[in-house]
Amino acid sequence: MDTRLVRSFQAVVECGSYAKAAERLGYTQSTITVHMKQLEAELGVALFERIGRKMVLTEKGLEALEMATDLIAAEDRLLALDGLAESLTGTLRVDVPETVICFAMDDIIAEFREAAPAVTLCLRDRTCLQVSDNLRSGECDLGISYAFDWQPEDFAIEEVARTSVSIVVSAHGEAPALDVAGSRIAVPFIIDEPDSAIRRAFERYLADGGCVLEETIELWSSQAIRRLVELGMGFSVFPAFAVSGGLSQGKLIEVPCAFKSESFPLFLGHRKTHWMTPAANLFADLVRKHLPRAVSAK
């Protein structure tokens, strides 16, 4: 059996369509169509059925997917026997929250580039929800996140670091009273996407104290949020490592709040069913080495 057919099958399942599978594998859509027809003919079973506009795996297709995953992993390991797969080459796709990319990955990236100059590193800022989704779909090889859509049967997840938080406002701005029960907070709260683990925890904290935010401004860039806060446009909550520079330079001040005692984990994850390449293992080791120190309170 041509394992290219099996890899195309796995890609179709993970990507959800022939077109996206073709894009990932570098084929035309017609090639993927041919691969699927050939594989079904060889196996003598239908792998997909159409329900409305969606393609859904048949019962035999589900069985075939499990065996296909094992076959691809075995082939990857066989290729490693001649040393070709052990060399640091290829592409590594890593999805990471923007705060971590911007403020905590300098040493990781620098050491990885020095050790693996032939590897194309695709480092993308993504929300926590997107990291989970992309790991599941195979759009990334490794993911770093403050929270995962927890599915132990799919993911290998480990906590690699913890960070404290800072609630900050401009050194020249108005500091909100956050620990006054039942208060209405008029200072605008500037924050990122709704799925942020830190945002959700902070908003629960305020709600438990009966505090009401009168205005919330959403931006999807941590650097833009920090800049607006420095300009006195409102206040925000950040992982402490993301604002330590602004605090030490006197551009920001911390807002007194008991929420400061909270800490949040950072997780490293990958798909159990996907073989970890030498490049992925190297990057994961560098994350374990450098990230705990990078995100600790400075």
Buried (B, 14 or more C-beta within 10 A) or exposed (E): EEEBBBBBBBBBBBBEBBEBBBBBBEBEBEBBBBBBEBBBEEBEBEBBEEEEEEBEBEEBBEEBBEEBBEBBBEBBEEEBEEEEBEBBBBEBBBBBBBBBBBBBBEBBBEBBEEBBEEBEBEBBBBBBBBBBBBBBBBBBBBBBBBBBBEEEEBBBBEEBBEBBBBBBBBBEBEBBBBBEEEBEBEBBBBBBBEBBBBBBBBBEBBEEBEBEBEEBEEBEEBEEBBBBBBEBBBBBBBBBBBBBEBBEEEBBBBBEBEBBEBEBBBBBBBBBBBBBBBBBEBBBBBBBBBBBEBBBEE
